[in-house]
Protein backbone atom coordinates (compact mmCIF):
# COMPACT_ATOMS: atom_id res chain seq x y z
CA UNK A 1 0.00 0.00 0.00
CA UNK A 2 2.75 2.48 0.85
CA UNK A 3 5.19 2.19 -2.05
CA UNK A 4 4.83 4.20 -5.21
CA UNK A 5 2.83 7.06 -3.72
CA UNK A 6 3.02 9.75 -1.07
CA UNK A 7 1.18 7.46 1.34
CA UNK A 8 3.51 6.17 4.03
CA UNK A 9 3.58 4.72 7.52
CA UNK A 10 4.16 8.12 9.12
CA UNK A 11 2.93 10.71 6.63
CA UNK A 12 0.28 10.93 3.90
CA UNK A 13 0.81 13.97 1.67
CA UNK A 14 -2.17 14.89 -0.49
CA UNK A 15 -4.47 17.65 -1.67
CA UNK A 16 -8.14 17.71 -0.80
CA UNK A 17 -9.72 16.15 2.27
CA UNK A 18 -9.51 12.41 1.54
CA UNK A 19 -6.32 10.65 2.64
CA UNK A 20 -6.19 8.39 -0.38
CA UNK A 21 -7.20 10.91 -3.04
CA UNK A 22 -4.88 13.27 -4.82
CA UNK A 23 -1.52 11.84 -3.79
CA UNK A 24 1.57 11.93 -5.98
CA UNK A 25 1.82 8.44 -7.45
CA UNK A 26 4.23 8.60 -10.36
CA UNK A 27 7.35 7.02 -8.88
CA UNK A 28 9.79 5.17 -11.10
CA UNK A 29 10.90 1.57 -10.44
CA UNK A 30 13.40 2.83 -7.82
CA UNK A 31 10.57 4.69 -6.04
CA UNK A 32 12.00 8.03 -7.15
CA UNK A 33 9.53 10.88 -7.38
CA UNK A 34 10.88 13.47 -9.78
CA UNK A 35 8.71 16.55 -10.12
CA UNK A 36 10.29 19.87 -11.02
CA UNK A 37 8.62 22.94 -9.54
CA UNK A 38 8.08 25.60 -12.22
CA UNK A 39 7.82 29.09 -10.72
CA UNK A 40 6.51 30.46 -14.03
CA UNK A 41 3.31 28.42 -13.58
CA UNK A 42 0.63 28.83 -10.90
CA UNK A 43 1.21 26.97 -7.64
CA UNK A 44 -1.94 24.97 -8.43
CA UNK A 45 -0.51 23.61 -11.72
CA UNK A 46 -0.64 19.79 -11.54
CA UNK A 47 3.13 19.35 -11.80
CA UNK A 48 3.68 22.00 -9.11
CA UNK A 49 1.08 20.28 -6.91
CA UNK A 50 2.93 16.99 -7.30
CA UNK A 51 6.24 18.70 -6.49
CA UNK A 52 4.66 20.23 -3.37
CA UNK A 53 3.15 16.90 -2.26
CA UNK A 54 6.42 15.04 -2.70
CA UNK A 55 8.36 17.76 -0.86
CA UNK A 56 5.87 17.76 2.03
CA UNK A 57 5.97 13.96 2.24
CA UNK A 58 9.77 13.91 2.26
CA UNK A 59 10.17 16.69 4.84
CA UNK A 60 7.42 15.19 7.03
CA UNK A 61 9.26 11.86 7.10
CA UNK A 62 12.63 13.53 7.78
CA UNK A 63 11.13 15.41 10.75
CA UNK A 64 9.59 12.21 12.08
CA UNK A 65 12.90 10.32 11.69
CA UNK A 66 14.70 13.14 13.50
CA UNK A 67 12.18 12.98 16.36
CA UNK A 68 12.60 9.17 16.51
CA UNK A 69 16.23 9.68 17.52
CA UNK A 70 15.01 11.63 20.54
CA UNK A 71 12.46 9.07 21.74
CA UNK A 72 9.38 9.77 19.60
CA UNK A 73 8.37 6.09 19.43
CA UNK A 74 5.10 4.15 19.43
CA UNK A 75 5.04 4.02 23.24
CA UNK A 76 5.46 7.80 23.38
CA UNK A 77 2.44 8.31 21.16
CA UNK A 78 4.05 9.01 17.80
CA UNK A 79 2.07 9.09 14.58
CA UNK A 80 2.22 5.80 12.65
CA UNK A 81 -0.18 3.72 10.58
CA UNK A 82 1.51 0.52 11.80
CA UNK A 83 3.25 0.55 15.19
CA UNK A 84 5.47 -2.33 14.07
CA UNK A 85 4.29 -5.02 16.48
CA UNK A 86 4.25 -2.72 19.52
CA UNK A 87 1.18 -4.09 21.32
CA UNK A 88 0.99 -1.19 23.79
CA UNK A 89 0.77 1.58 21.22
CA UNK A 90 -2.11 2.60 19.02
CA UNK A 91 -1.69 2.78 15.28
CA UNK A 92 -3.73 4.04 12.37
CA UNK A 93 -2.69 7.64 12.94
CA UNK A 94 -0.15 8.78 10.32
CA UNK A 95 -0.06 12.55 9.84
CA UNK A 96 -2.05 13.71 6.82
CA UNK A 97 -0.37 16.71 5.21
CA UNK A 98 -2.90 18.65 3.17
CA UNK A 99 -0.92 20.54 0.56
CA UNK A 100 -2.28 23.82 -0.82
CA UNK A 101 -5.49 23.52 1.14
CA UNK A 102 -7.99 26.34 1.63
CA UNK A 103 -9.26 28.79 2.90
CA UNK A 104 -6.02 30.31 4.22
CA UNK A 105 -2.99 31.68 2.43
CA UNK A 106 0.65 32.08 3.47
CA UNK A 107 0.19 30.02 6.63
CA UNK A 108 0.08 26.50 8.06
CA UNK A 109 -1.82 24.84 10.92
CA UNK A 110 -1.05 21.60 12.79
CA UNK A 111 -3.63 19.95 15.05
CA UNK A 112 -2.62 17.26 17.56
CA UNK A 113 -5.43 15.09 18.95
CA UNK A 114 -4.84 12.19 21.42
CA UNK A 115 -2.96 9.05 20.37
CA UNK A 116 -4.89 6.86 18.00
CA UNK A 117 -6.20 9.90 16.14
CA UNK A 118 -4.19 11.44 13.35
CA UNK A 119 -2.82 14.94 13.70
CA UNK A 120 -3.37 17.05 10.59
CA UNK A 121 -0.94 19.47 8.97
CA UNK A 122 -2.61 21.98 6.65
CA UNK A 123 -0.29 23.87 4.33
CA UNK A 124 -2.11 26.71 2.61
CA UNK A 125 -1.25 28.19 -0.78
CA UNK A 126 1.71 30.53 -0.56
CA UNK A 127 1.34 33.45 -2.93
CA UNK A 128 4.37 35.42 -1.75
CA UNK A 129 7.37 33.91 -3.49
CA UNK A 130 9.63 36.81 -2.53
CA UNK A 131 9.17 37.72 1.16
CA UNK A 132 9.87 41.30 2.13
DAWODA-V793525 format. One record per backbone hydrogen bond with DSSP energy under -0.5 kcal/mol. CO is the residue of the C=O (numbers start at 1). NH is the residue of the N-H. E is the energy in kcal/mol with one decimal. If there is no record, write none. Layout:
BEGIN
co | nh | e
CO | NH | E
CO | NH | E
END
This chain:
BEGIN
co | nh | e
2 | 5 | -0.7
4 | 27 | -0.6
6 | 8 | -0.5
6 | 13 | -2.4
9 | 81 | -2.9
10 | 95 | -2.8
11 | 8 | -2.1
12 | 14 | -0.5
12 | 97 | -3.1
14 | 99 | -3.3
18 | 21 | -0.6
22 | 15 | -1.3
23 | 25 | -0.6
24 | 6 | -0.9
25 | 27 | -0.8
28 | 31 | -2.2
31 | 33 | -0.6
32 | 28 | -1.8
32 | 34 | -0.6
33 | 35 | -0.5
35 | 37 | -0.6
37 | 39 | -0.6
38 | 41 | -1.9
42 | 45 | -1.9
45 | 49 | -2.8
46 | 50 | -2.4
47 | 51 | -2.3
48 | 52 | -2.4
49 | 53 | -2.8
50 | 54 | -2.6
51 | 55 | -2.3
52 | 56 | -2.6
53 | 57 | -2.5
54 | 58 | -2.6
55 | 59 | -2.8
56 | 60 | -2.5
57 | 61 | -1.9
58 | 62 | -2.3
59 | 63 | -2.7
60 | 64 | -1.9
61 | 65 | -2.6
62 | 66 | -2.4
63 | 67 | -2.4
64 | 68 | -1.9
65 | 69 | -1.2
67 | 70 | -1.3
67 | 72 | -1.9
68 | 71 | -1.9
71 | 73 | -1.8
73 | 76 | -1.6
73 | 78 | -1.2
74 | 77 | -1.5
78 | 80 | -0.7
80 | 93 | -2.2
81 | 92 | -2.2
83 | 86 | -0.7
85 | 87 | -1.1
86 | 89 | -1.3
94 | 96 | -0.6
95 | 12 | -2.3
96 | 98 | -0.7
96 | 121 | -2.7
97 | 14 | -2.6
97 | 99 | -0.9
98 | 101 | -0.7
98 | 123 | -2.9
101 | 125 | -0.8
104 | 125 | -0.8
107 | 124 | -2.1
109 | 122 | -3.2
111 | 120 | -1.2
114 | 117 | -1.7
119 | 96 | -1.2
120 | 111 | -2.3
120 | 122 | -0.6
121 | 98 | -2.9
121 | 123 | -0.6
122 | 109 | -2.0
122 | 124 | -0.6
123 | 100 | -1.0
123 | 101 | -1.8
125 | 106 | -2.4
125 | 127 | -0.6
127 | 129 | -0.6
129 | 131 | -0.6
END
